[in-house]
Every structure is written in C-alpha cells, then in structure tokens.
Amino acid sequence: MEILNDLWLGLQEFGHFLPIMMMLVGVIIGIMVGVLPGLSPSIGVALMLPVTFGLDPISALVLLVSVYLASNYGGSITAIAINTPGTPGAVATTFDGYELTKQGKPLHALITSLTASTIGGLIGTIILILFSVPLAHLALSFESYEYFALGVFGLTIISSLAGKSPLKGFISSGIGLLLITIGFDTQLPFSRFSMDIPDLADGIEFIPALIGLFALGEIFYSIEKGDNIEVKKKVKVDLGQTLPLKQLLKLKGLMLKSSIIGTLVGCIPGAGGTIATFIAYDSAKNSSKHPEKFGKGSLEGVAAPEAANNGSVGGALVPLLTLGIPGSASTAVLIGALMIHKLNPGPELFDKEPGLVYGIFISLFFANIFMFFVGLMGNKVWIKIIAAPKSLLYPIILALSFIGSYFIQNSVFDVGICIAFGILGWVLKRGDFPTAPVVLGLILGKMIEENLRLSLIKGEWVDFFTRPGSLIIIVLAVVSFFMPYIKKKLMRKTT
C-alpha cells in the first residue's frame, strides 16, 4: 500500500508541463546522442548537465534520465545501419543487426531492436519500482571475488562469438587483454607499456578503439574487396509487411529474460549495460532452437542485447538512488546532478523526497513509450541512410568516426588510435578473426586484473570457491563455456 502512495506522489511531481516537456526533449536528444559514434550515454548526460542548472530538481533529473535511456537505444541504429555501434552497449547488436541489413532486411532489425529496447526499459523500470531496496542490498554484497568471477563469466562468451573457430576467438580476446595492460598499473603508481608516449600513460581510450575496430575496419575491408553491393530492396516502414507481429511475439519470452538479465547486471556497480548485452546474447544463443543462425542475421541476436541494454538503465539507478553508489558512468554524472540540486542519494532520499524518486521512476516508464513512437517514425530516416550509395556513405562514416574520436578528449592522438584500430580490424577480418572478442577483452581486462590482484592480496585462491556468490558465477561461466560444444554433440546424436 505504501508503494501506491509513493507512486501517487511521484505522479503529482511528474504530471506538470515542464517535467513532461523535459522528458520529450530528453528522448529526442538521447536518440541523437546514441546515433553519433563516440557520444556514449555518459557523455550525452554530461553535455546536458549545464542545461539543468536553472531547472527545478524533478525537471532536471527527468531530462537527464531520459537522455540516458534513449541514447542506449540510439546506439543500435547505426550498429544495424552501417555496422558502427553508436554506443559501447550496441556492440553485440552489430553481430546480427548488420547481417540483416546486408540481406536487405534492415527494418526487421530496426523494429526488433526498438521493440526489445522498449520492453527492456519498461521491465527494468517496473523492477526498479518494486525491488529497489532488495536489489541494492544484493549488489552491495558483491566484493572483488564476485567481480573477478563476473569478468571471467564475460570472457566465456567468446566461445559463442568465435563462430567456427574458438581458437581464433581466444587469440582475438588475447589481443584485447594485452592492449588493456597499456597504461597505469591497477595497484602500483607507474605506467606500463606506454613506450614513453604521454598520451598512452592512461591507457588506450576505449571509444576511439571501438569506432576504429567496427566502423573503419569494415570500410577498409569492404574497399579492399571492392564491395559496392547496395541494399536494393526498398522496404516501406510498415510493421505488417516488413516484420509480422507473429515474429515479434515469438521473441517475447527472450525479451523478458534478457530484460531481467540486463536489470540484474545493471544493479552491480561497475558492470554496466555493455557486459549485460554480451551475457544476454550468449544466454540467448545457448537457449535458442537455432543457434546456428546467430551471427548470420538472427532476430533473437538483435532482441536479446537490446532488451538487456535498456533493462540495465533501471538496474543502474538502483544502487544510485538507494545507496548513493553509481552503477554506471552515466549514473556517476547523475550523482553530480543530484548534488547540484542539494539532494543526497541514498536511503534518506526515499524518506525525505519520495515524490521526487517515484516521479523519476514514472518519467522513465513514459519515456520508454515515447521513445518507441519516436523510433518508429525515425525508421524512414534510417532506411534512407542505409540505402545511400557507398561512395557517399563511407566518407560520412569516416568523418563521423574522426569527429567522434577527437571530441572525447579533444585529442588528435585519439583519432590516431581510431585509425590504428581500424587497421587492426581490417587485418583481423582478412584473417577471418572475429573482432568482437577484442572488444570483450578491452571491456573486461581491467576489471579481471584489478579484482584478481585485490582478491589475492586479501586472501587465497580457495576463497573464490568458498564464497557462494563467486562460486555460483564461476559454475555458470564453466557451463556457458562448454554449452556450445555440448549442443553440437547433442545435435550430432539426434541427426
């Protein structure tokens, strides 16, 4: 009964002209941020922070949360259209989304992505409303042992991403793990493998590397092949003709499961939506009746990461609002916004400002619905981008890649990093090595190294297996690693 009273207070806070207008503006800006390579959700939220100085607390926070939510979805648009993930969370969407575009079915991928993102966001919001405090306590119980196990669990996904050659997948991930060792040591105050280059002292900037691997690598490889094949199939934005509702309904169970995965992983501070998308993708492939279609244009391969990505938004807000701990880079910026308006995140916020907290929850719910309609109308624009001649499209992608890489730190060096990783992506593609495991190594390497060393300082190897949380995750990692091989053997027996 108390939660109903809080929701009523939240509706009263949110139900005014300015908060509603800020939600609408935030969704539109967020999608634009997601579409532009290099502008991650955290950068989008940070760019909007100065705008909130003159706003009341509820309007300011509604604007920022809406930008955060919509930019998570926006990153999938370019991932599907031009194989360039607009945000790190959209990397897994490229595996099947871009394959569908090459098959002349971009709307299948775009509509599936939009629907999954909306459902993921809605489910994440509902879980946030109902289980904020219990989920926060669960996330708070995680220590370095669980974080290390979670990182290892993430790496086991390589067996699913590597296609027919797991060895090539592990070599690719090894490249990512080696590259992440460049920069400051996780425990000691000195820089490693930076070759006395000041710009490498802090390590390799992730976003330029990501853009280079996927966008530039694809362009270099396509130019080498002389690939001028255009998507000639003209598709109208008509849900009934382009993607039957029956096909979407078949994905409802997968979207629900992936949304829950995204929310739970999002609750863990530092894990973030990117890890959630890979875990959801791997889970979807392992449980699919047609795992062989993954990486070749599977709708399941689009729905799972997108539902998890937007589900993680609600999850990341759990430790922020209940404990004052940022669950992601974007929520770290949101802490700044709360403090600007003299609000201290934590348990007291629920007691002192229940209307504000639940007003944010309600705005998140309606932002998902508005995002769906904006995304649906925007599909006409995305199709025009996809259908543009490659001779026009490639220079635009190159320009956006360089601009996105430069403006992260206003650094020409980061543009060089983007080009270097573009060459790396091209070389890997030539040798039929998957590029996704490189990204996985870059994402998880620091997390694994830091928490392994911290755990060994505190205790012994055996502690990883005596703590229930880390033991469960390690068991899941082993099952995840061997599942593709077990499935192959079972399929051979049945045929």
Secondary structure in CASP SS format (residue, H / E / C, confidence):
PFRMAT SS
TARGET T0000
AUTHOR 0000-0000-0000
METHOD secondary structure of the structure
MODEL  1
M C 1.00
E H 1.00
I H 1.00
L H 1.00
N H 1.00
D H 1.00
L H 1.00
W H 1.00
L H 1.00
G H 1.00
L H 1.00
Q H 1.00
E H 1.00
F H 1.00
G C 1.00
H C 1.00
F H 1.00
L H 1.00
P H 1.00
I H 1.00
M H 1.00
M H 1.00
M H 1.00
L H 1.00
V H 1.00
G H 1.00
V H 1.00
I H 1.00
I H 1.00
G H 1.00
I H 1.00
M H 1.00
V H 1.00
G H 1.00
V H 1.00
L C 1.00
P C 1.00
G C 1.00
L C 1.00
S C 1.00
P H 1.00
S H 1.00
I H 1.00
G H 1.00
V H 1.00
A H 1.00
L H 1.00
M H 1.00
L H 1.00
P H 1.00
V H 1.00
T H 1.00
F H 1.00
G H 1.00
L C 1.00
D C 1.00
P H 1.00
I H 1.00
S H 1.00
A H 1.00
L H 1.00
V H 1.00
L H 1.00
L H 1.00
V H 1.00
S H 1.00
V H 1.00
Y H 1.00
L H 1.00
A H 1.00
S H 1.00
N H 1.00
Y H 1.00
G H 1.00
G H 1.00
S H 1.00
I H 1.00
T H 1.00
A H 1.00
I H 1.00
A H 1.00
I H 1.00
N C 1.00
T C 1.00
P C 1.00
G C 1.00
T C 1.00
P H 1.00
G H 1.00
A H 1.00
V H 1.00
A H 1.00
T H 1.00
T H 1.00
F H 1.00
D H 1.00
G H 1.00
Y H 1.00
E H 1.00
L H 1.00
T H 1.00
K H 1.00
Q C 1.00
G C 1.00
K C 1.00
P H 1.00
L H 1.00
H H 1.00
A H 1.00
L H 1.00
I H 1.00
T H 1.00
S H 1.00
L H 1.00
T H 1.00
A H 1.00
S H 1.00
T H 1.00
I H 1.00
G H 1.00
G H 1.00
L H 1.00
I H 1.00
G H 1.00
T H 1.00
I H 1.00
I H 1.00
L H 1.00
I H 1.00
L H 1.00
F H 1.00
S H 1.00
V H 1.00
P H 1.00
L H 1.00
A H 1.00
H H 1.00
L H 1.00
A H 1.00
L H 1.00
S C 1.00
F C 1.00
E C 1.00
S H 1.00
Y H 1.00
E H 1.00
Y H 1.00
F H 1.00
A H 1.00
L H 1.00
G H 1.00
V H 1.00
F H 1.00
G H 1.00
L H 1.00
T C 1.00
I C 1.00
I H 1.00
S H 1.00
S H 1.00
L H 1.00
A C 1.00
G C 1.00
K C 1.00
S C 1.00
P H 1.00
L H 1.00
K H 1.00
G H 1.00
F H 1.00
I H 1.00
S H 1.00
S H 1.00
G H 1.00
I H 1.00
G H 1.00
L H 1.00
L H 1.00
L H 1.00
I C 1.00
T C 1.00
I C 1.00
G E 1.00
F E 1.00
D C 1.00
T C 1.00
Q C 1.00
L C 1.00
P C 1.00
F C 1.00
S E 1.00
R E 1.00
F C 1.00
S C 1.00
M C 1.00
D C 1.00
I C 1.00
P H 1.00
D H 1.00
L H 1.00
A C 1.00
D C 1.00
G C 1.00
I C 1.00
E C 1.00
F H 1.00
I H 1.00
P H 1.00
A H 1.00
L H 1.00
I H 1.00
G H 1.00
L H 1.00
F H 1.00
A H 1.00
L H 1.00
G H 1.00
E H 1.00
I H 1.00
F H 1.00
Y H 1.00
S H 1.00
I H 1.00
E H 1.00
K H 1.00
G C 1.00
D C 1.00
N C 1.00
I C 1.00
E C 1.00
V C 1.00
K C 1.00
K C 1.00
K C 1.00
V C 1.00
K C 1.00
V C 1.00
D C 1.00
L H 1.00
G H 1.00
Q H 1.00
T H 1.00
L C 1.00
P C 1.00
L H 1.00
K H 1.00
Q H 1.00
L H 1.00
L H 1.00
K H 1.00
L C 1.00
K H 1.00
G H 1.00
L H 1.00
M H 1.00
L H 1.00
K H 1.00
S H 1.00
S H 1.00
I H 1.00
I H 1.00
G H 1.00
T H 1.00
L H 1.00
V H 1.00
G H 1.00
C H 1.00
I C 1.00
P C 1.00
G C 1.00
A C 1.00
G H 1.00
G H 1.00
T H 1.00
I H 1.00
A H 1.00
T H 1.00
F H 1.00
I H 1.00
A H 1.00
Y H 1.00
D H 1.00
S H 1.00
A H 1.00
K H 1.00
N H 1.00
S H 1.00
S C 1.00
K C 1.00
H C 1.00
P H 1.00
E H 1.00
K H 1.00
F C 1.00
G C 1.00
K C 1.00
G C 1.00
S C 1.00
L H 1.00
E H 1.00
G H 1.00
V H 1.00
A H 1.00
A H 1.00
P H 1.00
E H 1.00
A H 1.00
A H 1.00
N H 1.00
N H 1.00
G H 1.00
S H 1.00
V H 1.00
G H 1.00
G H 1.00
A H 1.00
L H 1.00
V H 1.00
P H 1.00
L H 1.00
L H 1.00
T H 1.00
L H 1.00
G C 1.00
I C 1.00
P C 1.00
G C 1.00
S C 1.00
A H 1.00
S H 1.00
T H 1.00
A H 1.00
V H 1.00
L H 1.00
I H 1.00
G H 1.00
A H 1.00
L H 1.00
M H 1.00
I H 1.00
H C 1.00
K C 1.00
L C 1.00
N C 1.00
P C 1.00
G C 1.00
P H 1.00
E H 1.00
L H 1.00
F H 1.00
D H 1.00
K H 1.00
E C 1.00
P H 1.00
G H 1.00
L H 1.00
V H 1.00
Y H 1.00
G H 1.00
I H 1.00
F H 1.00
I H 1.00
S H 1.00
L H 1.00
F H 1.00
F H 1.00
A H 1.00
N H 1.00
I H 1.00
F H 1.00
M H 1.00
F H 1.00
F H 1.00
V H 1.00
G H 1.00
L H 1.00
M H 1.00
G H 1.00
N H 1.00
K H 1.00
V H 1.00
W H 1.00
I H 1.00
K H 1.00
I H 1.00
I H 1.00
A H 1.00
A C 1.00
P C 1.00
K H 1.00
S H 1.00
L H 1.00
L H 1.00
Y H 1.00
P H 1.00
I H 1.00
I H 1.00
L H 1.00
A H 1.00
L H 1.00
S H 1.00
F H 1.00
I H 1.00
G H 1.00
S H 1.00
Y H 1.00
F H 1.00
I H 1.00
Q H 1.00
N C 1.00
S C 1.00
V H 1.00
F H 1.00
D H 1.00
V H 1.00
G H 1.00
I H 1.00
C H 1.00
I H 1.00
A H 1.00
F H 1.00
G H 1.00
I H 1.00
L H 1.00
G H 1.00
W H 1.00
V H 1.00
L H 1.00
K H 1.00
R H 1.00
G C 1.00
D C 1.00
F C 1.00
P C 1.00
T C 1.00
A H 1.00
P H 1.00
V H 1.00
V H 1.00
L H 1.00
G H 1.00
L H 1.00
I H 1.00
L H 1.00
G H 1.00
K H 1.00
M H 1.00
I H 1.00
E H 1.00
E H 1.00
N H 1.00
L H 1.00
R H 1.00
L H 1.00
S H 1.00
L H 1.00
I H 1.00
K H 1.00
G C 1.00
E C 1.00
W C 1.00
V C 1.00
D H 1.00
F H 1.00
F H 1.00
T H 1.00
R C 1.00
P H 1.00
G H 1.00
S H 1.00
L H 1.00
I H 1.00
I H 1.00
I H 1.00
V H 1.00
L H 1.00
A H 1.00
V H 1.00
V H 1.00
S H 1.00
F H 1.00
F H 1.00
M H 1.00
P H 1.00
Y H 1.00
I H 1.00
K H 1.00
K H 1.00
K H 1.00
L H 1.00
M H 1.00
R H 1.00
K H 1.00
T H 1.00
T C 1.00
END
